Amino acid sequence: MNGYIKLLRKFLNWEWYTNQNTKDLFIHCLLKANWEDKKFEGMIIKRGSFITSLDKLSNELGFSISQLRTALRHLISTNDLAIKATNKYRVITVINYDTYQVVDKQNDNQ
């Protein structure tokens, strides 16, 4: 789990910024999201997505399942996250991940 995420200052103006649980969940999703495509059980989990469950997220964040569901509903309603659920796990995708986590191509001469 090396590396970092970028958090732009305009995040201060984001509509969920003052909602602690929703903000915490979104930042957690940015931290957990794959920074490159990865294979999982024969599937490709794309950059910006990750595998989890409600129980796992609840434990990682210290949220009740109810608090977690509310925060997820917020983020889905504003098209910040998308979720695909199976009977084993959920694939959470940060919509516009590449906008939040732009890959800088710096000039080697700098």
Order of alpha helices (4+ residues) and beta strands (2+ residues): alpha-beta-beta-beta-alpha-alpha-beta-beta-alpha
